Amino acid sequence: MKCPYCGAVDFDKVLDSRPVRDNSAVKRRRECDKQRGGCGRRFTTFEQIEELQLQVIKKHGGREPFDRNKLIASIIIALRKRPVSSEQIEQIAEDIEREITNHHEVEVSTRRLGELVMQHLMTIDQVAYVRFASVYTEFEDAAQFRDIVNRLSGQKQPV
């Protein structure tokens, strides 16, 4: 630690520490130690965890910071006029974000995000799942819709 007054490096001692900001940071009262060549003045420091910003790798290869609001917006579009609460939507977004961060990923592809959304939508609303899948997988014809509906209903594809 560098003293803000005299510039002495590593001549400080911690006098007091206490958690702040809901235990997400530590406030420390320090003193530049005169006995070791410092100035004897006191100063305060704050320490907090530096969170890594999750990056999303776009289809074209570009990167942008993960935006939870964008994730929620895409889920809401798929769930428009469906009987799913806003709490359930928030829970899906939270589960997806937690799954990514629990795997210590600092980058995630839009493809991976789409797959995670589809997994969650399949369990809560199959209509929303088909809506999302049609955009995400870029359906080109009605046969692709039929295939996904047949898979959901457990039926074999007609000949």
N, C-alpha and C positions, 0 to 999 in steps of 0.2 A: 504494500500500500504506500502511496506517495502522499506526504503531508501537503495539504493545499496552501500552507503558509510559508514553510521554509524549503519545501521540495525534497526533504530527506526521504529516502526510500527504505522501507522496511524497518523504521525506527519507532513504529507505533505499537501501542498495546491496547487491547480491548478492555474498556471499563464496564460496559453494560451492553447486553444484547436482549432484544425482545421482538417477538413476532408482530407483524403488522399486516394490514390488507388481508384479513381472513386467513392468516398463516401462509400466505403466498409469498411473503417477503420477510426479511429480517432487518431491523434497524439496529445499528451498532454505534455506540458512543466510544470514540477512540481518543487517545492522547499520544502526541508525538513525544517519545521518551527522551528526556533531557540527558539522562545518564548514558545513553548510547549515541549522543551527538545531535539529538533533535532539539526543537525549540520549546517543547513543553506545552504547546497550545492544544486545545481540544477541538475535535470536529466530529461530524456525524456522517455515517455512510449507510446506504441501503443496498441490500443484496436480494436479488430475485432470480428465479430460474428463467433462463432464456429459452423460450419455446421456439422450436424450429417451425418455420412456415411451410405447411404442406403445399407442394406444387402439383398442378394438374398438367399432364402431358396431353395436348390436344391432338386430334387426328393428323393434322398437317405437321406435327412435330414441335410446334410452339409450346411455351410453358406460361402458365399464369397461376397466381395464388389460388388455393382452394377457397371457394366461396359457398358457405353453407346455405346462404339465401338462394343462390342459383340452383342448388340441389333441391331445396324445398320447392322452388318454383316449378321445376320440371316434374316433381311428384304431384304437385297440385294440379297441373295441367292434365296428367293422366287420370287423376281422381275426380275431375270436374263432374259434378252432379251424381257422385257416387256416395253411398252412405258410410263415409269414413270421416272420423272426427279430426280436428286440427291437432289434438293431442297425439293421435296415432301417426299423423304425418311427421310431427316433431320427433316422435320416438323412432321412426324409420331413419330420419336424418341423423339422429344421435347414434343409433346402432351402427350405421354405415361409417360415420366418422370415427367411432370408437374402434370398429374392426380394423380400419386402416391404421390408426395410430397404435393400436395394440400390436400390430405386426411391425412396428417401428419403421414404417414406410415414410420417406420424405417426399417421394414422388409417386403419383398414381395416374394411370392412364384413364382417359374418358371411357375407354372400353371397360375397364375394371369397375369404374363407378356405375356404368350402365348395367353391368351384370349384377352388381350388388342391389341396385334398385329393383331390377326384375325379380330377383330372389325374394325380396320383401313383398313386392306387389303380388306375386303369385300366391303368397300365403294369406293375404288379406282381401284381395279383390281381383278376380280373374279378368273382368272387363278392363280394369285399369292396366293389368298386366299386358293384355293384347294391345291396348292403345299405346302403351309405352314401347313395347317390343316392335310395333309397326314403324315407329319413328326411329327408334334406336338401331334396329337391324335393317332399316331402309327397304321395307317390302316393296317389291316391284309389280306384283300381280296378286290376284285374288287367291291363287293356289297357295301362296305363302300364308295368307290369313287362314285358309282352310286347314293347312298342316298344323298350325299352332293351336287352333281350336280343337282339332282332333286329338292332339297330344294332351290338351287340358282335360278333355272329356274322357280320355282313355279309350277312345274308339280307334279302330283301324281305318286307314285311309281307304275311301271307296275306289273301286277299280274303274 
